[in-house]
Structure formats: structure tokens, C-alpha cells
Amino acid sequence: MSDIKEMTPKYENDLFLRACKKMPVERTPVWIMRQAGRYLPEYRAVREKADFLTMCHTPELAALVTIQPVDIINVDAAILFSDILVIPEAMGMDFEMVESRGPVFHKPLRSEDDAKDLKEVDVTKKLKYVLDAVSLTKKALNGRVPLIGFSGSPWTLLTYMVEGKGSKNFSNIKRFIYNNPSLAHKVLDKIAKVVADYLSAKIEAGVDAVQIFDTWGGLLSQNDFAEFSLYYISKVISQIKRKDEPVIVFSKGVHYKLDALANSGADVIGLDWTMDIGEVKKITGGKVALQGNLDPPILYAGKEKIREEVKRVLSSFGQGSGHIFNLGHGILPDVDPENAKAMVQFAKEESKAFHCEEINAKSA
Amino acid sequence: MSDIKEMTPKYENDLFLRACKKMPVERTPVWIMRQAGRYLPEYRAVREKADFLTMCHTPELAALVTIQPVDIINVDAAILFSDILVIPEAMGMDFEMVESRGPVFHKPLRSEDDAKDLKEVDVTKKLKYVLDAVSLTKKALNGRVPLIGFSGSPWTLLTYMVEGKGSKNFSNIKRFIYNNPSLAHKVLDKIAKVVADYLSAKIEAGVDAVQIFDTWGGLLSQNDFAEFSLYYISKVISQIKRKDEPVIVFSKGVHYKLDALANSGADVIGLDWTMDIGEVKKITGGKVALQGNLDPPILYAGKEKIREEVKRVLSSFGQGSGHIFNLGHGILPDVDPENAKAMVQFAKEESKAFHCEEINAKSA
């Protein structure tokens, strides 16, 4: 990989990319998972005119809402508005977004026959609308901040495809892997290929980093996580065509195998709010940067409490680069945008104290 | 506390109580969370004639279903059929069980005024029906196996009381604690008192052990868990009137503060299926016994897989007493009872090899 410093002039603000590579920064960069979302009135105004999937499928609308949080709450990176289920959709599994229930697949994947129906995907054709959204967004961002692209992990996508809709016990996916592990592996392999192609194409189209969301990794016991999720995450990462674009892996609820995650090829590990980011820094021994991990509902609290909790996360990580400030999960839809904006501001202000050594080193 | 050996003659099978105290056993005892439940046709036959809450409120019915798994799947302990929400109910918060949605409170607790409406509880009056169920069950068990009583933890009860119904993001309870922590503490304190009285009364009525279910402990960040959940669990344990009846704490999703949990006064810590029981044994250093932790949906698999996974959990714990075999969460309602029975049998058979030293020591 080439030195990231070569890229530096591309962005007015490249703190996010520098922190992903554990390079010196004058303050901790900050973005928010699901920052292009319903908590923003500007987002809701767009959403009123188009349903969720239309927004995903229409490059102009996706680009429009992607940029909103950069303008409104001043985050240090944009993340392309999309949905992880565009991949199952491209593989031939139709679904609809049902208000207050989430995605519902018309025909969940349960059998060998269902698996045979999965289509090969030429991402540059089938998912061209996403790549177009990348180009449009890059133009509109005009070098202000980097752009992140994302995908679900193979395991997380399989979970949605097998469950078919929201689940309390995730009985269907567990039944699937415990009764027919070889079929599960066959499908995971197929999905992994599409995910790798998809993330490669996004990078080719211009995204500066990618995040793999392993939303359902934490459903698994430790051995099963290694077998059904982590293995395919590593496989995807090894197959992504990239120069120096960092890969972030966010495995929600995965409090174990952190050393293995750090050796998956990821540059950054995202942590949910139940983790102690300082402890994980010790366990992973500086091999990767860490992202996170404020409890999302803290944004319901008053400004003073928000500042205090921002400081707590920053202190837990401690001195030095390699931290990207974020929530420990997506921002909640009923949060006051003023509080999101305040959190971003507090993270920027309070983090300066944790980068003194780097600044001194730079100026020396 | 008196030596548990004095109690030994009370039960034909006291393996469960011995393991809770880390005393030598010839095999690992086994029971299943939610073993008196819908997966059993014999349970469904009772449930067809009475709704869930009527079953909780009627000592004869509660005793009847409590004993079923002892007869049918041969577990080493009974656990009194009940619901954790009998406490909020006794405090004046009415709810109903809505099919496939779970409990719905008529008026969730959200404000100072709501908190003022909470009633003091004389458990020997208000919850007499539970104590009667204990007596009936003890008679019916007739010394075959010990009987466990349970309660929700104060934090878990508060979560239900504030959310009022099932939740995806648990926004209401988080909003509650982040915006009005002092009110939260006041209510938690009130609940803790009732929980301690309730568990004391159950012990007085005859249960041999108690389990505190902290189902929603894992929603919290590590600091919040210590402040809002663990503190009150410790408080409850210190206030339970007991002789040598062990206390089990099951904090689902709590993968942190395990040393603190081990110092909470609990005799046993229950682990969910995402934990490595052998690793927790090392962390807690033999201070407590451990209970768990097979992934519940493994009971959907074939017998061979079930046996293999039972062995995996037993091997992870390793040699010696101090392990109570269980699932890592409640048994799922659509599990084949034959598989539950097989799991119990496998745990009994396969665990003998892990107690050789104790048996040798006894016979020496």
C-alpha cells in the first residue's frame, strides 16, 4: 500500500483517514453511524417525497442525504446513504420496507432450492445506481471530507435472507446453520464474493474507506462466530481491490475474538457501547485503529451529560491516534439534531488534549 | 452459613446444590431455563385451559407445570413456574400478556408522579399465591430434587416498567436514566427492597436456591451496568434472609465486570451462550460456580450435534465441580422435547469424565 500521506492534499479535512491509519492527528475525527437518517428534518423532507428504497435506488437522492450531516452536524466523514440489503436484492431476493417493522423478504432463503435461485451479480451493472451515487457524492463533497462506503457482512446478510423479517430469537438462521452447515457455507461463500466485488467497485468509483457491518455477529457463540462470520469477513477483506483505502469492521455484540478480528485484515474495528475501548486498545495492542463507542441514547440527555460521556470515551481510549469517535450503534431516529451536533462539537473540542504528543512531535 | 452437607439427606438428588457450592459431585447437574414451558405438550395442555397469568396466580397450576420437566426430561432441579412481572404487578402496575407480543403495561412508569403511585408490598400477603405454589411444589417433589425460586433484577424490572412493552432500542428506559438518574435510583431502591423481601419469603416457604434474572443488564455500558444494575443486585443479595441457599445471578449479555459480579455475593453466575465458560472460570478464579451455557437453538439440531456441543461446553469448563449445565438462555418454544431430554441425558453421561478427581478423592 502506498503511503496515505500522498492522498493528503485530496481533502480539506483528512483526519478520518489519518486516524484509520493511526497517523498523528491534532484531534480525534468523528462521524456517526446512520448520520444520514431520520433524526434530521432535512432528511425527512426528502423521505417524504420518496420511499426508503427509492432513495437508495436514486443516485441524486442518495447523494443529497449523504451530504446533509457534513453540512448540518459537521462530521469529519460522509457515509454513502444506502442499505445493506441491496446485495440480497441484486441476488434476486426481493423485499419491501414495512413501516415500523423493517425489511420483509417475499420469499426467505430456507432450502437448497432457494439457494440455487440466488443469482450471480455483476455489480457494475446490477448495482450501478450505487456507484453512480458515489460519483455524484464525491463531486458534491468537492474534497471537503472523505467518503465511506459500506456493506453488510456475509453472515449478517445471510441472517436477513434466512429470517426474512425481524426476529426475536433468530430461530430460522440458527436452525439453518445447525441443520445444514454445508449449505450455509456454500451460500456464505457466494455472498462473500458479491460483497468483495461490491466494495471493490465502490472503491473504484471513489469511496475512500469501506465499513463492513456485522450487525448480527453477536448472535453467535464464539466458535460459531469464527466459523460463520469472521472467516467470511477475512475472506472479503483479502479480496477487496484497494490501494490504501482503510477497511472498518463493526461486529455488534462481538466482545470476544478481538485479537482474531484485529488480524482479519481490517484497519479499524468498530465497537459497540458495551465495550471498554481502552481495554480493547490493550487487547489489540495497537494493531488496528478503534471506532466508537458512545451509547446512542446518551444523545437524549442534556448537553452537560453528553459532554461528560464524550470525555469518558476519549479518556478510555487515552492518548494518541488510532481513534475514530462514533456512537456504539446507529443514531436513534428521535434524537434532537442539536444534540448530535453538540456531540460532534464536544468530541472535536475535548479530543485535542489527547493528541498533544503528536502535535508536539509534528512541530518539533 | 452452615455446611451444606447437613442438608444432603433432604434430597434423593442434591447434585445441583452441591455444584452451586463447588462441592464434589460425580457428574455435572443440569437444568434448563424456562424448562416449564411451551415446548412441552404437557405444559401446553395446561395452558390451553388457563391463560399465562392465571397459571402464575394459581398455586396448583404453577406447581403442576413446575414438576413436569423433572418427570419428563429428568432435570436435576425444578424451578418454580412464575413470571418476573409479578413484582411490578404487586407494586400496582397492571399489565396483560398479549399473544406473540409479550407483556404490555397499561400505564408505563415515566415520571415522578408515576413513581409515587408505586405501592409498598407486603409479599406474604400480595404474593402469597407464589409462596403457596412453593409449598405445593415442595410436597409434590417429595425430596426428589431441589426447587429454585427466581426474581427479575431491579434493573430488569425497571426496564419492563418504563418501556411498558417490547422494545427494539430501549429508548424509554435509557431516556429515563440519562435524564433523571436520581428518580431512577429512587425507584430501583424501592424495587430492590421488594425483590429482597420476595426472595426471602420464597426461601422461608421452602425454595432451596434463588436465581436473579438480569435479562436486560447487557443493554448497559459498563459504567451504567455497575451503577444501575450490579449495585442493586448486590444490595438484594445482601438483604436476602437465607441460611445456605445459593444465589444465582444471570446477567444476559454482560460480558464485562465479571470479577465484580463474582464479588456481588452471588454463589453462581449464569452465562449466556456468547461467553467462553472456561475463560470466565479463569477470570473469576473459582470464587463462584458457573451455570450455562449452550446456545439454545442447538436443540434444533440432530442428536449427534447436540452431544458434540454439550461436550464442548463441558470441556470448556474442564475438570472439577462448580459447573451447573444449562442453556445460555431460555429454551425455545418450538424445540422438540425429545431433544431437550437428549441434551439432559448427554450432559449427565458426558460430564462424568470431568469429575474423576473428585470421585477418586471421595473413594480414597
Interface residues (C-beta under 8 A of the other chain):
Chain A: N169 F170 S171 K174 R175 Y178 N179 G218 L220 S221 Q222 N223 D224 G253 H255 Y256 W273 T274 M275 D276 D295 P296 P297 I298 Y300 A301 G302 K305 R312 G328 L332 D334
Chain B: N169 F170 S171 K174 R175 Y178 N179 G218 L220 S221 Q222 N223 D224 G253 H255 Y256 W273 T274 M275 D276 D295 P296 P297 I298 Y300 A301 G302 K305 R312 G328 L332 D334
